Amino acid sequence: MQVTGRKAWLFIACAAALSACTTTVHRAPVEDRGMSAVVAPASATAVTPVAPVAPLPPEAGKPGYYVVQQGDTLTKIAFEANQPVREIVRWNNLDNPNVINVGQALRVAPPPGDAAALPPASSQSQPAQARTAAAVPVATQTTPGAAAQPASGTAATAAPLPPPSAGADNVAFIWPVSGAVIAGYDEADNKGLNLAGKAGDPVRAAADGQVVYAGAGLRGYGNLIILQHNNTFLTAYAHNQKLLVKELQKIKKGQKIAEMGSTDSDRVQLHFEIRRSGKPVDPARYLPPR
């Protein structure tokens, strides 16, 4: 009987151990917190807020104003507006003409009643005939050796106007290239002279001066150089294939500043302008006779 009892206790102990091994583990119930408890997975892409676009100045789009773009300079803006840099500085009360900001609105036309913007009295007093552009022979073709022919409707014997009278700011210009004139000055359609040549021909400074612009940012001019000669005169050299000078560089009369090309043009040529107080004038009146 004692052996039997001992076996019974062993049986009960084994049964208890087996019961413990097969016991189900009950976990705590999950609390339903609704959609507010849902957490985005770590791999979800965060949404970056879009930076607000800076509003245009109130003058944008108004006549007589220009909004500064990336890469603009005051000289470039004044050249496009046919105005002297000093006047744009005055109209906009600029403390430093070398500092303008993208998005800034600049007045590029005289404000109403600006007496200083009126033409000089000397030019107003001249008769209309004296202010007419000088007759410039224009070549009708560019075949080597072809003689330049007068423009249609222009008398071949028309005498050129005398050069402007001497003054403190006057400049003795030279021709920038030796090629024939293929398009003369026209106040409405051509602000300078178009001169023939071959790609790579030297383009020379028409007078001593300083480079105030060298680049391709003005539509219709291609690779362009603008020289400032004094407070009155600028010259411009357009459509070059290569520019050989940099802004702020001092230049001597006759110095090679570029190579002739056809950038932003349908043919190789140099478009040459002289600007007096920001306004285009007929270069033929200021260049020596050939």
C-alpha positions in Angstrom: 0.0 0.0 0.0 2.8 2.4 0.7 4.3 1.8 -2.8 1.0 2.4 -4.4 0.5 5.6 -2.5 4.0 6.8 -3.6 3.1 6.1 -7.2 -0.1 8.0 -6.8 1.7 11.1 -5.6 4.2 10.9 -8.4 1.3 10.7 -10.9 -0.4 13.7 -9.4 2.9 15.8 -9.5 3.5 15.0 -13.2 -0.1 15.8 -14.1 0.3 19.2 -12.4 3.5 19.9 -14.3 1.9 19.1 -17.6 -1.0 21.3 -16.8 1.3 24.2 -16.2 3.0 23.8 -19.5 -0.2 23.9 -21.5 -1.8 26.9 -19.7 -2.9 29.6 -22.1 -1.3 33.1 -21.6 -4.0 35.8 -21.6 -2.8 39.3 -22.8 -4.3 42.6 -21.7 -7.1 43.7 -24.1 -6.1 46.5 -26.7 -7.9 49.7 -26.0 -9.6 51.3 -29.0 -8.6 54.9 -29.0 -10.1 55.7 -32.5 -8.3 57.3 -35.5 -6.6 59.9 -33.3 -4.4 57.2 -31.9 -3.1 56.0 -35.2 0.7 56.8 -35.6 2.2 57.2 -39.1 4.9 54.7 -39.9 8.4 55.9 -39.6 9.0 55.6 -43.3 6.2 58.0 -44.2 7.4 61.1 -46.2 7.0 64.4 -44.4 5.3 67.2 -46.3 7.6 70.3 -46.7 5.7 73.6 -46.6 6.0 75.7 -49.7 7.7 79.0 -49.2 5.4 81.9 -50.0 6.2 83.7 -53.3 7.3 87.3 -52.7 4.7 89.7 -53.9 5.5 92.0 -56.8 6.0 95.7 -55.9 3.0 97.9 -56.5 4.8 99.7 -59.3 5.2 96.4 -61.3 3.5 96.7 -64.7 3.0 100.5 -64.5 4.3 102.6 -67.4 7.8 104.0 -66.7 8.8 101.3 -64.2 11.0 98.2 -64.5 11.3 95.3 -62.0 14.9 94.2 -61.5 15.7 90.6 -62.7 18.5 88.2 -61.9 21.7 89.3 -63.6 20.7 92.9 -64.2 23.0 95.9 -63.7 22.0 99.5 -63.6 23.9 100.2 -66.8 22.1 97.4 -68.6 18.7 98.7 -67.4 19.6 102.3 -68.4 20.8 101.1 -71.8 17.5 99.3 -72.5 15.5 102.3 -71.3 17.6 104.8 -73.4 18.2 106.8 -70.3 21.4 108.0 -68.5 22.4 106.0 -65.5 22.6 109.2 -63.4 19.0 110.0 -64.1 17.8 106.6 -63.0 19.9 107.0 -59.9 18.2 110.4 -59.2 14.7 109.3 -60.0 15.0 106.4 -57.6 17.0 108.1 -54.9 19.6 105.3 -55.0 22.4 105.7 -52.4 24.7 103.2 -54.2 24.1 102.7 -58.0 26.1 99.5 -57.8 23.5 97.9 -55.4 20.1 96.9 -56.8 17.9 94.0 -55.7 16.0 91.4 -57.6 12.3 92.3 -57.5 13.0 96.0 -56.9 10.9 98.3 -59.0 12.9 101.1 -60.6 11.6 104.2 -62.4 13.1 104.2 -65.8 11.2 107.1 -67.3 11.1 110.8 -66.2 8.5 111.4 -63.5 5.7 113.9 -64.5 7.0 117.5 -64.4 10.7 116.6 -64.3 12.2 119.7 -65.9 15.7 118.1 -65.9 14.4 115.4 -68.3 13.7 117.9 -71.1 16.1 118.0 -74.0 18.9 120.6 -73.8 18.0 124.1 -75.0 20.8 124.0 -77.6 19.3 121.0 -79.4 15.8 122.4 -79.2 16.9 125.6 -80.8 18.5 123.9 -83.8 16.5 123.8 -87.0 14.9 120.5 -87.9 17.3 120.1 -90.9 20.3 120.2 -88.5 18.9 117.4 -86.4 18.3 115.1 -89.3 20.6 112.1 -89.5 23.5 112.4 -91.8 23.3 110.5 -95.1 25.4 107.4 -94.8 26.3 105.3 -97.9 24.9 101.8 -97.3 26.3 98.7 -99.1 23.5 96.8 -100.9 25.6 93.6 -101.0 28.7 92.2 -99.2 30.4 90.6 -102.1 34.2 91.2 -101.6 35.2 94.2 -103.7 31.7 95.4 -104.2 31.4 99.2 -104.0 29.1 100.7 -101.3 25.9 102.1 -102.8 23.8 104.9 -101.4 20.6 103.9 -99.6 17.4 103.9 -101.6 16.0 107.4 -101.9 19.2 109.1 -100.7 21.0 111.4 -103.0 24.6 110.3 -103.6 25.8 113.9 -103.5 24.2 114.8 -100.1 26.7 116.6 -98.0 27.2 115.2 -94.5 26.4 117.4 -91.5 29.4 118.9 -89.7 30.5 117.2 -86.5 29.0 118.5 -83.2 30.7 121.5 -81.8 33.6 121.0 -79.3 32.7 120.7 -75.7 34.1 119.5 -72.4 32.6 116.0 -72.8 33.0 115.5 -76.5 35.1 112.6 -77.7 37.2 112.0 -80.8 35.9 108.6 -82.0 37.4 106.3 -84.5 35.7 103.6 -86.6 35.6 100.3 -84.6 36.0 98.1 -87.7 36.9 98.8 -91.3 33.9 97.1 -93.0 31.3 98.9 -95.1 28.1 100.3 -93.6 25.4 97.8 -94.4 22.6 99.5 -92.5 22.5 103.1 -91.5 21.1 104.9 -88.4 17.4 105.1 -88.2 15.8 106.7 -85.1 12.9 104.2 -85.2 14.4 101.0 -86.5 18.2 101.0 -86.1 19.8 102.8 -83.2 23.3 102.7 -84.7 25.3 101.5 -87.7 25.6 97.9 -88.9 29.1 97.3 -90.3 30.2 94.3 -92.4 33.1 92.0 -91.8 34.2 88.4 -91.3 33.8 86.2 -88.3 36.8 86.8 -86.0 37.7 90.3 -87.4 39.0 92.5 -84.6 36.5 95.0 -83.0 38.3 98.0 -81.6 37.4 100.6 -79.0 36.2 103.8 -80.6 37.7 105.9 -77.8 39.3 105.6 -74.4 36.9 104.4 -71.8 35.8 101.8 -69.2 33.8 98.6 -69.7 30.5 99.0 -67.9 28.8 96.0 -69.5 30.1 92.8 -71.1 27.7 90.0 -71.6 24.7 88.6 -73.5 21.8 89.8 -71.4 20.2 92.2 -73.7 17.9 90.7 -76.2 18.7 91.4 -79.8 22.4 92.4 -79.1 24.0 89.0 -78.6 27.5 89.3 -77.1 27.6 92.9 -76.2 30.2 95.4 -74.8 29.3 98.8 -73.6 32.1 101.4 -72.9 31.6 104.6 -70.9 33.8 107.4 -72.2 32.8 110.2 -69.9 29.6 111.6 -68.2 28.0 112.1 -71.6 29.0 109.3 -74.1 28.7 105.6 -74.2 29.5 103.3 -77.1 28.0 99.8 -77.7 29.5 96.9 -79.8 27.0 94.0 -80.5 26.8 90.5 -82.1 30.4 89.6 -81.2 31.5 86.0 -81.3 34.0 86.5 -78.5 34.5 89.2 -75.8 38.0 90.0 -74.8 37.4 92.5 -72.0 35.7 92.4 -68.6 33.5 94.9 -66.7 35.3 97.8 -65.0 38.4 97.3 -67.2 40.1 100.4 -68.5 40.3 100.5 -72.3 42.4 102.6 -74.8 41.2 103.9 -78.1 42.0 101.3 -80.8 42.4 98.4 -78.4 41.0 95.1 -79.6 38.0 94.4 -77.3 36.1 91.7 -79.2 36.0 89.5 -82.3 33.2 90.1 -84.8 30.5 87.5 -85.0 26.8 86.8 -85.5 25.3 86.2 -82.0 21.6 87.1 -82.0 21.9 88.1 -85.7 21.2 86.5 -89.0 24.7 87.4 -90.4 28.2 88.4 -89.3 28.2 92.1 -88.5 29.0 94.6 -85.9 26.2 96.7 -84.6 27.8 99.9 -83.3 26.0 102.6 -81.3 26.9 105.9 -79.8 24.7 107.2 -77.0 24.8 110.7 -75.8 23.2 111.3 -72.3 21.6 107.9 -72.7 20.0 108.6 -76.1 21.1 106.9 -79.3 22.6 109.3 -81.8 23.7 108.8 -85.4 27.3 107.6 -85.2 28.1 109.0 -88.6 28.0 112.5 -87.1 30.7 111.6 -84.6 33.0 109.4 -86.7 35.8 110.7 -89.0 35.1 110.6 -92.8 36.5 107.6 -94.6 
